[in-house]
């Protein structure tokens, strides 16, 4: 069972923000990947708002770092998570 919620917000300028909230673990990656793929099909810019993340595991950090390398912009990243994503992104 997924412990993460994903909400989609369109800004009207061709961008979409996926707000993720809750516990993001390896089990939620498929759901998040599908939301990203859907957003990419119809929008030029995709953002992931991480302001409501409460817990994240290593597979999720690796997935988010991969998305950041692939032109997805991570916004409102909690200070304790950002260094992990940066470290994973540079590997």
N, C-alpha and C positions, 0 to 999 in steps of 0.2 A: 504494500500500500504506500502510495506516494505521500510524503509529508510536506510537499511544496505546492504552492499555488502560483499559477502564472496568469497574469492579467495583461491584455493587449490594449494599448492606447495609441490611436492614430492622431497625428498632429495636423493633418490637412496639407502639409507641404511635402509629402512623399516620404516621410519618416514614420517609423513605428517604434514604440518602446514596449519591451516585454518586462513587466515588473514581476520579479520573483520574490516570494515571501515564504518564510518557514524554514524547514530543514531540507537542505539540498544534499542528497546523497546519490550514490551511483545508480540507485533505482529510479531516479527522476530524470536521468540524462536522456533517455529515449523520448520522454514527453517534451522536454526542453528542446531537443533537436528537431522534433516535428514542428514545434511552434516557431523556431528560427527559420526552418525551411519554408514554411507557409508565409512568414513575414517577408522573406527575401524574394519570393515570387512576385509580390505586388508592391514592394517599397524599395526605394533606392538606398535608404539608410536604416540600419537596425541598431537599436540601443538595448542594452540589458540593464535595468535598474535593480541594483542589489541592496537598496537601503533597508529592506525588510527581511533580509536573510538572518536567521538566528544561529544556524549551524551548517557547516559545509565539510565534506570529507575530501580526501585526496583525489579520487576519481573525478569528482565534480570540479575541483580546482584545476586539474589537468584539462578537463573539457572546456572550462571557461577560458583558460590560457590559450587553448587551440582556437576558440572563437575570436579572441582578441587578435590573434595573428592573422585571422581570416576576415579582417575588416568589420568586425562587430565591435561597437564601442561599449565598454563597461562603464556605467556611471553609478555614483553614490556607493562605491565599494567600501564596506566597513574597513577601518584602519587595520584591524587584525588579520584581514583576509588579503589585502592588497599585496603585501610582501610575498606571500605564497604564490600568488598568480604571477607576479613579476619573475620570481625564481623559476617557476615551471615554464614560463614563456621564453626564458633564455636558454633552456636546456636543448 
